[in-house]
Amino acid sequence: KILRSNGIIIIGEAETKIQNIVASANLSAEIDLEKAALTLEDSMYEPEQFPGLIYRMKNPKVVLLLFSSGKIVCTGARQENEVYQAVDLLYKKLYELELLRV
């Protein structure tokens, strides 16, 4: 309805498909990004370019942006449960590797 009311012509039913979910979370602990960059595989951290660490998780296939404050952004998930799974796995990994400061 919104598209039609703005002059966009839709022929038939518009197909809606979720391609990418973006979610944010707060781990309630600071993250040692310097150590995380050396420890986490498939991570990239260039603080001169961007203040967060970019971590590419393989399963589920998502990209996580980690900030030293403990805030994270998860992108690339196609289902909501993938977001929860990714954040849970990330937290466990950061805890096990002693990368969190409470």
Backbone as XML, in Angstrom:
<?xml version="1.0"?>
<chain id="A" units="angstrom">
  <residue number="1" name="LYS">
    <atom name="N" x="0.825" y="-1.201" z="0.000"/>
    <atom name="CA" x="0.000" y="0.000" z="0.000"/>
    <atom name="C" x="0.863" y="1.256" z="0.000"/>
  </residue>
  <residue number="2" name="ILE">
    <atom name="N" x="1.921" y="1.232" z="0.798"/>
    <atom name="CA" x="2.802" y="2.404" z="0.885"/>
    <atom name="C" x="3.469" y="2.657" z="-0.454"/>
  </residue>
  <residue number="3" name="LEU">
    <atom name="N" x="3.934" y="1.594" z="-1.102"/>
    <atom name="CA" x="4.582" y="1.761" z="-2.401"/>
    <atom name="C" x="3.607" y="2.340" z="-3.421"/>
  </residue>
  <residue number="4" name="ARG">
    <atom name="N" x="2.402" y="1.785" z="-3.465"/>
    <atom name="CA" x="1.400" y="2.269" z="-4.421"/>
    <atom name="C" x="1.031" y="3.721" z="-4.143"/>
  </residue>
  <residue number="5" name="SER">
    <atom name="N" x="0.894" y="4.078" z="-2.866"/>
    <atom name="CA" x="0.520" y="5.459" z="-2.524"/>
    <atom name="C" x="1.616" y="6.458" z="-2.892"/>
  </residue>
  <residue number="6" name="ASN">
    <atom name="N" x="2.826" y="5.975" z="-3.100"/>
    <atom name="CA" x="3.938" y="6.839" z="-3.513"/>
    <atom name="C" x="4.211" y="6.755" z="-5.010"/>
  </residue>
  <residue number="7" name="GLY">
    <atom name="N" x="3.243" y="6.208" z="-5.756"/>
    <atom name="CA" x="3.348" y="6.202" z="-7.206"/>
    <atom name="C" x="4.138" y="5.058" z="-7.801"/>
  </residue>
  <residue number="8" name="ILE">
    <atom name="N" x="4.477" y="4.056" z="-7.011"/>
    <atom name="CA" x="5.219" y="2.904" z="-7.529"/>
    <atom name="C" x="4.214" y="1.851" z="-7.973"/>
  </residue>
  <residue number="9" name="ILE">
    <atom name="N" x="4.343" y="1.446" z="-9.222"/>
    <atom name="CA" x="3.409" y="0.482" z="-9.788"/>
    <atom name="C" x="3.874" y="-0.930" z="-9.437"/>
  </residue>
  <residue number="10" name="ILE">
    <atom name="N" x="2.971" y="-1.697" z="-8.838"/>
    <atom name="CA" x="3.253" y="-3.085" z="-8.466"/>
    <atom name="C" x="2.301" y="-3.965" z="-9.272"/>
  </residue>
  <residue number="11" name="ILE">
    <atom name="N" x="2.854" y="-4.885" z="-10.027"/>
    <atom name="CA" x="2.033" y="-5.807" z="-10.795"/>
    <atom name="C" x="1.976" y="-7.114" z="-10.015"/>
  </residue>
  <residue number="12" name="GLY">
    <atom name="N" x="0.788" y="-7.526" z="-9.640"/>
    <atom name="CA" x="0.626" y="-8.749" z="-8.857"/>
    <atom name="C" x="1.009" y="-8.506" z="-7.397"/>
  </residue>
  <residue number="13" name="GLU">
    <atom name="N" x="1.281" y="-9.574" z="-6.684"/>
    <atom name="CA" x="1.682" y="-9.492" z="-5.273"/>
    <atom name="C" x="3.182" y="-9.274" z="-5.181"/>
  </residue>
  <residue number="14" name="ALA">
    <atom name="N" x="3.577" y="-8.384" z="-4.309"/>
    <atom name="CA" x="5.003" y="-8.164" z="-4.060"/>
    <atom name="C" x="5.524" y="-9.304" z="-3.192"/>
  </residue>
  <residue number="15" name="GLU">
    <atom name="N" x="6.653" y="-9.873" z="-3.582"/>
    <atom name="CA" x="7.251" y="-10.958" z="-2.805"/>
    <atom name="C" x="8.197" y="-10.362" z="-1.775"/>
  </residue>
  <residue number="16" name="THR">
    <atom name="N" x="8.014" y="-10.746" z="-0.530"/>
    <atom name="CA" x="8.872" y="-10.266" z="0.547"/>
    <atom name="C" x="9.776" y="-11.406" z="0.988"/>
  </residue>
  <residue number="17" name="LYS">
    <atom name="N" x="11.069" y="-11.112" z="1.035"/>
    <atom name="CA" x="12.034" y="-12.129" z="1.436"/>
    <atom name="C" x="13.073" y="-11.470" z="2.335"/>
  </residue>
  <residue number="18" name="ILE">
    <atom name="N" x="13.312" y="-12.062" z="3.491"/>
    <atom name="CA" x="14.328" y="-11.528" z="4.399"/>
    <atom name="C" x="15.697" y="-11.928" z="3.863"/>
  </residue>
  <residue number="19" name="GLN">
    <atom name="N" x="16.526" y="-10.925" z="3.604"/>
    <atom name="CA" x="17.859" y="-11.149" z="3.064"/>
    <atom name="C" x="18.946" y="-10.947" z="4.117"/>
  </residue>
  <residue number="20" name="ASN">
    <atom name="N" x="18.705" y="-10.023" z="5.035"/>
    <atom name="CA" x="19.761" y="-9.618" z="5.959"/>
    <atom name="C" x="19.140" y="-9.042" z="7.224"/>
  </residue>
  <residue number="21" name="ILE">
    <atom name="N" x="19.491" y="-9.594" z="8.353"/>
    <atom name="CA" x="19.032" y="-9.069" z="9.638"/>
    <atom name="C" x="20.213" y="-8.373" z="10.301"/>
  </residue>
  <residue number="22" name="VAL">
    <atom name="N" x="19.974" y="-7.179" z="10.809"/>
    <atom name="CA" x="20.991" y="-6.438" z="11.555"/>
    <atom name="C" x="20.478" y="-6.290" z="12.978"/>
  </residue>
  <residue number="23" name="ALA">
    <atom name="N" x="21.297" y="-6.672" z="13.947"/>
    <atom name="CA" x="20.894" y="-6.601" z="15.350"/>
    <atom name="C" x="22.053" y="-6.072" z="16.181"/>
  </residue>
  <residue number="24" name="SER">
    <atom name="N" x="21.720" y="-5.466" z="17.299"/>
    <atom name="CA" x="22.766" y="-4.987" z="18.208"/>
    <atom name="C" x="22.546" y="-5.596" z="19.582"/>
  </residue>
  <residue number="25" name="ALA">
    <atom name="N" x="23.634" y="-5.672" z="20.336"/>
    <atom name="CA" x="23.575" y="-6.237" z="21.684"/>
    <atom name="C" x="24.656" y="-5.586" z="22.534"/>
  </residue>
  <residue number="26" name="ASN">
    <atom name="N" x="24.513" y="-5.741" z="23.825"/>
    <atom name="CA" x="25.507" y="-5.246" z="24.773"/>
    <atom name="C" x="25.911" y="-6.411" z="25.663"/>
  </residue>
  <residue number="27" name="LEU">
    <atom name="N" x="27.188" y="-6.758" z="25.660"/>
    <atom name="CA" x="27.674" y="-7.890" z="26.454"/>
    <atom name="C" x="27.878" y="-7.535" z="27.920"/>
  </residue>
  <residue number="28" name="SER">
    <atom name="N" x="27.691" y="-6.273" z="28.272"/>
    <atom name="CA" x="27.836" y="-5.793" z="29.654"/>
    <atom name="C" x="29.228" y="-6.058" z="30.219"/>
  </residue>
  <residue number="29" name="ALA">
    <atom name="N" x="30.206" y="-6.042" z="29.352"/>
    <atom name="CA" x="31.607" y="-6.186" z="29.750"/>
    <atom name="C" x="32.455" y="-5.582" z="28.640"/>
  </residue>
  <residue number="30" name="GLU">
    <atom name="N" x="33.587" y="-5.018" z="29.006"/>
    <atom name="CA" x="34.478" y="-4.464" z="27.992"/>
    <atom name="C" x="35.224" y="-5.596" z="27.287"/>
  </residue>
  <residue number="31" name="ILE">
    <atom name="N" x="35.576" y="-5.355" z="26.030"/>
    <atom name="CA" x="36.285" y="-6.356" z="25.229"/>
    <atom name="C" x="37.689" y="-5.843" z="24.934"/>
  </residue>
  <residue number="32" name="ASP">
    <atom name="N" x="38.678" y="-6.687" z="25.153"/>
    <atom name="CA" x="40.065" y="-6.352" z="24.814"/>
    <atom name="C" x="40.246" y="-6.602" z="23.318"/>
  </residue>
  <residue number="33" name="LEU">
    <atom name="N" x="40.046" y="-5.565" z="22.517"/>
    <atom name="CA" x="40.075" y="-5.716" z="21.063"/>
    <atom name="C" x="41.464" y="-6.040" z="20.526"/>
  </residue>
  <residue number="34" name="GLU">
    <atom name="N" x="42.491" y="-5.496" z="21.151"/>
    <atom name="CA" x="43.865" y="-5.783" z="20.704"/>
    <atom name="C" x="44.153" y="-7.281" z="20.814"/>
  </residue>
  <residue number="35" name="LYS">
    <atom name="N" x="43.842" y="-7.844" z="21.963"/>
    <atom name="CA" x="44.070" y="-9.272" z="22.188"/>
    <atom name="C" x="43.126" y="-10.116" z="21.327"/>
  </residue>
  <residue number="36" name="ALA">
    <atom name="N" x="41.894" y="-9.650" z="21.180"/>
    <atom name="CA" x="40.918" y="-10.374" z="20.359"/>
    <atom name="C" x="41.375" y="-10.451" z="18.909"/>
  </residue>
  <residue number="37" name="ALA">
    <atom name="N" x="41.962" y="-9.379" z="18.412"/>
    <atom name="CA" x="42.437" y="-9.350" z="17.023"/>
    <atom name="C" x="43.531" y="-10.389" z="16.792"/>
  </residue>
  <residue number="38" name="LEU">
    <atom name="N" x="44.325" y="-10.643" z="17.811"/>
    <atom name="CA" x="45.402" y="-11.627" z="17.700"/>
    <atom name="C" x="44.907" y="-13.053" z="17.917"/>
  </residue>
  <residue number="39" name="THR">
    <atom name="N" x="43.774" y="-13.190" z="18.588"/>
    <atom name="CA" x="43.280" y="-14.497" z="18.999"/>
    <atom name="C" x="42.190" y="-15.056" z="18.090"/>
  </residue>
  <residue number="40" name="LEU">
    <atom name="N" x="41.279" y="-14.209" z="17.659"/>
    <atom name="CA" x="40.142" y="-14.672" z="16.862"/>
    <atom name="C" x="40.521" y="-14.816" z="15.390"/>
  </residue>
  <residue number="41" name="GLU">
    <atom name="N" x="40.283" y="-16.007" z="14.842"/>
    <atom name="CA" x="40.504" y="-16.209" z="13.410"/>
    <atom name="C" x="39.472" y="-15.406" z="12.637"/>
  </residue>
  <residue number="42" name="ASP">
    <atom name="N" x="39.805" y="-15.029" z="11.427"/>
    <atom name="CA" x="38.898" y="-14.285" z="10.546"/>
    <atom name="C" x="38.431" y="-12.974" z="11.161"/>
  </residue>
  <residue number="43" name="SER">
    <atom name="N" x="39.337" y="-12.315" z="11.885"/>
    <atom name="CA" x="39.003" y="-11.005" z="12.443"/>
    <atom name="C" x="39.943" y="-9.955" z="11.872"/>
  </residue>
  <residue number="44" name="MET">
    <atom name="N" x="39.458" y="-8.727" z="11.862"/>
    <atom name="CA" x="40.253" y="-7.618" z="11.344"/>
    <atom name="C" x="40.053" y="-6.428" z="12.277"/>
  </residue>
  <residue number="45" name="TYR">
    <atom name="N" x="41.163" y="-5.828" z="12.693"/>
    <atom name="CA" x="41.092" y="-4.685" z="13.599"/>
    <atom name="C" x="42.126" y="-3.662" z="13.186"/>
  </residue>
  <residue number="46" name="GLU">
    <atom name="N" x="41.654" y="-2.539" z="12.697"/>
    <atom name="CA" x="42.511" y="-1.421" z="12.321"/>
    <atom name="C" x="41.939" y="-0.167" z="12.970"/>
  </residue>
  <residue number="47" name="PRO">
    <atom name="N" x="42.313" y="0.094" z="14.229"/>
    <atom name="CA" x="41.699" y="1.189" z="14.987"/>
    <atom name="C" x="41.872" y="2.568" z="14.357"/>
  </residue>
  <residue number="48" name="GLU">
    <atom name="N" x="42.881" y="2.730" z="13.490"/>
    <atom name="CA" x="43.060" y="4.030" z="12.824"/>
    <atom name="C" x="41.961" y="4.247" z="11.786"/>
  </residue>
  <residue number="49" name="GLN">
    <atom name="N" x="41.430" y="3.151" z="11.256"/>
    <atom name="CA" x="40.407" y="3.212" z="10.211"/>
    <atom name="C" x="38.988" y="3.134" z="10.775"/>
  </residue>
  <residue number="50" name="PHE">
    <atom name="N" x="38.788" y="2.270" z="11.774"/>
    <atom name="CA" x="37.459" y="1.989" z="12.329"/>
    <atom name="C" x="37.642" y="1.522" z="13.771"/>
  </residue>
  <residue number="51" name="PRO">
    <atom name="N" x="36.844" y="2.040" z="14.707"/>
    <atom name="CA" x="37.066" y="1.721" z="16.125"/>
    <atom name="C" x="36.661" y="0.313" z="16.558"/>
  </residue>
  <residue number="52" name="GLY">
    <atom name="N" x="36.022" y="-0.439" z="15.679"/>
    <atom name="CA" x="35.575" y="-1.771" z="16.058"/>
    <atom name="C" x="36.355" y="-2.873" z="15.374"/>
  </residue>
  <residue number="53" name="LEU">
    <atom name="N" x="36.285" y="-4.052" z="15.963"/>
    <atom name="CA" x="36.890" y="-5.244" z="15.381"/>
    <atom name="C" x="35.835" y="-5.917" z="14.515"/>
  </residue>
  <residue number="54" name="ILE">
    <atom name="N" x="36.208" y="-6.314" z="13.323"/>
    <atom name="CA" x="35.299" y="-7.010" z="12.414"/>
    <atom name="C" x="35.603" y="-8.496" z="12.511"/>
  </residue>
  <residue number="55" name="TYR">
    <atom name="N" x="34.605" y="-9.267" z="12.905"/>
    <atom name="CA" x="34.781" y="-10.705" z="13.099"/>
    <atom name="C" x="33.804" y="-11.453" z="12.195"/>
  </residue>
  <residue number="56" name="ARG">
    <atom name="N" x="34.339" y="-12.238" z="11.281"/>
    <atom name="CA" x="33.519" y="-13.012" z="10.354"/>
    <atom name="C" x="33.358" y="-14.430" z="10.907"/>
  </residue>
  <residue number="57" name="MET">
    <atom name="N" x="32.161" y="-14.716" z="11.381"/>
    <atom name="CA" x="31.858" y="-16.031" z="11.940"/>
    <atom name="C" x="31.413" y="-16.950" z="10.801"/>
  </residue>
  <residue number="58" name="LYS">
    <atom name="N" x="31.863" y="-18.186" z="10.844"/>
    <atom name="CA" x="31.541" y="-19.130" z="9.768"/>
    <atom name="C" x="30.210" y="-19.838" z="9.980"/>
  </residue>
  <residue number="59" name="ASN">
    <atom name="N" x="29.898" y="-20.173" z="11.229"/>
    <atom name="CA" x="28.647" y="-20.878" z="11.500"/>
    <atom name="C" x="28.038" y="-20.389" z="12.805"/>
  </residue>
  <residue number="60" name="PRO">
    <atom name="N" x="26.970" y="-19.627" z="12.755"/>
    <atom name="CA" x="26.249" y="-19.179" z="11.569"/>
    <atom name="C" x="27.067" y="-18.155" z="10.791"/>
  </residue>
  <residue number="61" name="LYS">
    <atom name="N" x="26.769" y="-18.039" z="9.525"/>
    <atom name="CA" x="27.535" y="-17.141" z="8.651"/>
    <atom name="C" x="27.044" y="-15.707" z="8.849"/>
  </residue>
  <residue number="62" name="VAL">
    <atom name="N" x="27.715" y="-15.003" z="9.754"/>
    <atom name="CA" x="27.382" y="-13.613" z="10.067"/>
    <atom name="C" x="28.680" y="-12.826" z="10.232"/>
  </residue>
  <residue number="63" name="VAL">
    <atom name="N" x="28.541" y="-11.521" z="10.229"/>
    <atom name="CA" x="29.662" y="-10.641" z="10.528"/>
    <atom name="C" x="29.301" y="-9.888" z="11.795"/>
  </residue>
  <residue number="64" name="LEU">
    <atom name="N" x="30.226" y="-9.868" z="12.739"/>
    <atom name="CA" x="30.011" y="-9.176" z="14.006"/>
    <atom name="C" x="30.985" y="-8.022" z="14.122"/>
  </residue>
  <residue number="65" name="LEU">
    <atom name="N" x="30.480" y="-6.882" z="14.517"/>
    <atom name="CA" x="31.319" y="-5.727" z="14.821"/>
    <atom name="C" x="31.409" y="-5.649" z="16.330"/>
  </residue>
  <residue number="66" name="LEU">
    <atom name="N" x="32.609" y="-5.735" z="16.865"/>
    <atom name="CA" x="32.823" y="-5.704" z="18.310"/>
    <atom name="C" x="33.470" y="-4.382" z="18.682"/>
  </residue>
  <residue number="67" name="PHE">
    <atom name="N" x="32.953" y="-3.756" z="19.724"/>
    <atom name="CA" x="33.506" y="-2.501" z="20.210"/>
    <atom name="C" x="34.014" y="-2.701" z="21.629"/>
  </residue>
  <residue number="68" name="SER">
    <atom name="N" x="35.027" y="-1.949" z="22.001"/>
    <atom name="CA" x="35.668" y="-2.134" z="23.307"/>
    <atom name="C" x="34.681" y="-1.952" z="24.455"/>
  </residue>
  <residue number="69" name="SER">
    <atom name="N" x="33.623" y="-1.209" z="24.248"/>
    <atom name="CA" x="32.610" y="-0.975" z="25.284"/>
    <atom name="C" x="31.793" y="-2.223" z="25.594"/>
  </residue>
  <residue number="70" name="GLY">
    <atom name="N" x="31.898" y="-3.242" z="24.740"/>
    <atom name="CA" x="31.097" y="-4.447" z="24.915"/>
    <atom name="C" x="29.874" y="-4.467" z="24.023"/>
  </residue>
  <residue number="71" name="LYS">
    <atom name="N" x="29.672" y="-3.400" z="23.289"/>
    <atom name="CA" x="28.547" y="-3.363" z="22.358"/>
    <atom name="C" x="28.957" y="-4.063" z="21.076"/>
  </residue>
  <residue number="72" name="ILE">
    <atom name="N" x="27.987" y="-4.774" z="20.498"/>
    <atom name="CA" x="28.252" y="-5.492" z="19.258"/>
    <atom name="C" x="27.106" y="-5.270" z="18.274"/>
  </residue>
  <residue number="73" name="VAL">
    <atom name="N" x="27.424" y="-5.417" z="17.013"/>
    <atom name="CA" x="26.432" y="-5.379" z="15.943"/>
    <atom name="C" x="26.610" y="-6.661" z="15.147"/>
  </residue>
  <residue number="74" name="CYS">
    <atom name="N" x="25.507" y="-7.339" z="14.900"/>
    <atom name="CA" x="25.521" y="-8.585" z="14.135"/>
    <atom name="C" x="24.781" y="-8.331" z="12.830"/>
  </residue>
  <residue number="75" name="THR">
    <atom name="N" x="25.390" y="-8.671" z="11.723"/>
    <atom name="CA" x="24.754" y="-8.481" z="10.424"/>
    <atom name="C" x="24.964" y="-9.710" z="9.551"/>
  </residue>
  <residue number="76" name="GLY">
    <atom name="N" x="24.061" y="-9.903" z="8.614"/>
    <atom name="CA" x="24.190" y="-11.018" z="7.687"/>
    <atom name="C" x="23.332" y="-12.217" z="8.013"/>
  </residue>
  <residue number="77" name="ALA">
    <atom name="N" x="22.691" y="-12.226" z="9.170"/>
    <atom name="CA" x="21.822" y="-13.349" z="9.524"/>
    <atom name="C" x="20.576" y="-13.319" z="8.643"/>
  </residue>
  <residue number="78" name="ARG">
    <atom name="N" x="20.053" y="-14.486" z="8.353"/>
    <atom name="CA" x="18.823" y="-14.575" z="7.563"/>
    <atom name="C" x="17.635" y="-14.977" z="8.431"/>
  </residue>
  <residue number="79" name="GLN">
    <atom name="N" x="17.933" y="-15.467" z="9.625"/>
    <atom name="CA" x="16.880" y="-15.854" z="10.563"/>
    <atom name="C" x="17.238" y="-15.315" z="11.940"/>
  </residue>
  <residue number="80" name="GLU">
    <atom name="N" x="16.218" y="-14.993" z="12.707"/>
    <atom name="CA" x="16.426" y="-14.415" z="14.033"/>
    <atom name="C" x="17.239" y="-15.343" z="14.935"/>
  </residue>
  <residue number="81" name="ASN">
    <atom name="N" x="16.993" y="-16.646" z="14.850"/>
    <atom name="CA" x="17.721" y="-17.582" z="15.718"/>
    <atom name="C" x="19.222" y="-17.579" z="15.420"/>
  </residue>
  <residue number="82" name="GLU">
    <atom name="N" x="19.624" y="-17.225" z="14.191"/>
    <atom name="CA" x="21.050" y="-17.137" z="13.868"/>
    <atom name="C" x="21.716" y="-16.003" z="14.638"/>
  </residue>
  <residue number="83" name="VAL">
    <atom name="N" x="20.986" y="-14.926" z="14.865"/>
    <atom name="CA" x="21.521" y="-13.808" z="15.650"/>
    <atom name="C" x="21.783" y="-14.267" z="17.080"/>
  </residue>
  <residue number="84" name="TYR">
    <atom name="N" x="20.789" y="-14.908" z="17.695"/>
    <atom name="CA" x="20.945" y="-15.385" z="19.071"/>
    <atom name="C" x="22.091" y="-16.393" z="19.177"/>
  </residue>
  <residue number="85" name="GLN">
    <atom name="N" x="22.171" y="-17.291" z="18.200"/>
    <atom name="CA" x="23.237" y="-18.298" z="18.205"/>
    <atom name="C" x="24.606" y="-17.632" z="18.089"/>
  </residue>
  <residue number="86" name="ALA">
    <atom name="N" x="24.733" y="-16.670" z="17.190"/>
    <atom name="CA" x="26.016" y="-15.992" z="16.978"/>
    <atom name="C" x="26.461" y="-15.237" z="18.221"/>
  </residue>
  <residue number="87" name="VAL">
    <atom name="N" x="25.547" y="-14.505" z="18.845"/>
    <atom name="CA" x="25.896" y="-13.731" z="20.042"/>
    <atom name="C" x="26.274" y="-14.671" z="21.179"/>
  </residue>
  <residue number="88" name="ASP">
    <atom name="N" x="25.546" y="-15.763" z="21.322"/>
    <atom name="CA" x="25.851" y="-16.736" z="22.371"/>
    <atom name="C" x="27.232" y="-17.361" z="22.155"/>
  </residue>
  <residue number="89" name="LEU">
    <atom name="N" x="27.516" y="-17.781" z="20.927"/>
    <atom name="CA" x="28.826" y="-18.368" z="20.618"/>
    <atom name="C" x="29.951" y="-17.359" z="20.825"/>
  </residue>
  <residue number="90" name="LEU">
    <atom name="N" x="29.715" y="-16.129" z="20.405"/>
    <atom name="CA" x="30.724" y="-15.084" z="20.572"/>
    <atom name="C" x="31.021" y="-14.859" z="22.046"/>
  </residue>
  <residue number="91" name="TYR">
    <atom name="N" x="29.977" y="-14.728" z="22.858"/>
    <atom name="CA" x="30.176" y="-14.479" z="24.286"/>
    <atom name="C" x="30.983" y="-15.612" z="24.922"/>
  </residue>
  <residue number="92" name="LYS">
    <atom name="N" x="30.604" y="-16.846" z="24.612"/>
    <atom name="CA" x="31.323" y="-17.998" z="25.175"/>
    <atom name="C" x="32.794" y="-17.990" z="24.766"/>
  </residue>
  <residue number="93" name="LYS">
    <atom name="N" x="33.049" y="-17.676" z="23.492"/>
    <atom name="CA" x="34.425" y="-17.659" z="22.996"/>
    <atom name="C" x="35.229" y="-16.550" z="23.667"/>
  </residue>
  <residue number="94" name="LEU">
    <atom name="N" x="34.655" y="-15.361" z="23.769"/>
    <atom name="CA" x="35.353" y="-14.242" z="24.410"/>
    <atom name="C" x="35.635" y="-14.544" z="25.878"/>
  </residue>
  <residue number="95" name="TYR">
    <atom name="N" x="34.681" y="-15.182" z="26.549"/>
    <atom name="CA" x="34.847" y="-15.539" z="27.959"/>
    <atom name="C" x="35.964" y="-16.575" z="28.121"/>
  </residue>
  <residue number="96" name="GLU">
    <atom name="N" x="35.921" y="-17.624" z="27.291"/>
    <atom name="CA" x="36.936" y="-18.688" z="27.373"/>
    <atom name="C" x="38.340" y="-18.156" z="27.097"/>
  </residue>
  <residue number="97" name="LEU">
    <atom name="N" x="38.449" y="-17.213" z="26.178"/>
    <atom name="CA" x="39.755" y="-16.657" z="25.815"/>
    <atom name="C" x="40.178" y="-15.499" z="26.721"/>
  </residue>
  <residue number="98" name="GLU">
    <atom name="N" x="39.376" y="-15.238" z="27.741"/>
    <atom name="CA" x="39.635" y="-14.174" z="28.724"/>
    <atom name="C" x="39.805" y="-12.809" z="28.057"/>
  </residue>
  <residue number="99" name="LEU">
    <atom name="N" x="38.895" y="-12.518" z="27.135"/>
    <atom name="CA" x="38.930" y="-11.249" z="26.418"/>
    <atom name="C" x="37.924" y="-10.241" z="26.965"/>
  </residue>
  <residue number="100" name="LEU">
    <atom name="N" x="37.155" y="-10.657" z="27.978"/>
    <atom name="CA" x="36.151" y="-9.772" z="28.577"/>
    <atom name="C" x="36.658" y="-9.207" z="29.892"/>
  </residue>
  <residue number="101" name="ARG">
    <atom name="N" x="36.371" y="-7.933" z="30.113"/>
    <atom name="CA" x="36.698" y="-7.273" z="31.388"/>
    <atom name="C" x="35.391" y="-6.764" z="31.981"/>
  </residue>
  <residue number="102" name="VAL">
    <atom name="N" x="35.000" y="-7.364" z="33.089"/>
    <atom name="CA" x="33.719" y="-6.995" z="33.718"/>
    <atom name="C" x="33.868" y="-5.756" z="34.556"/>
  </residue>
</chain>
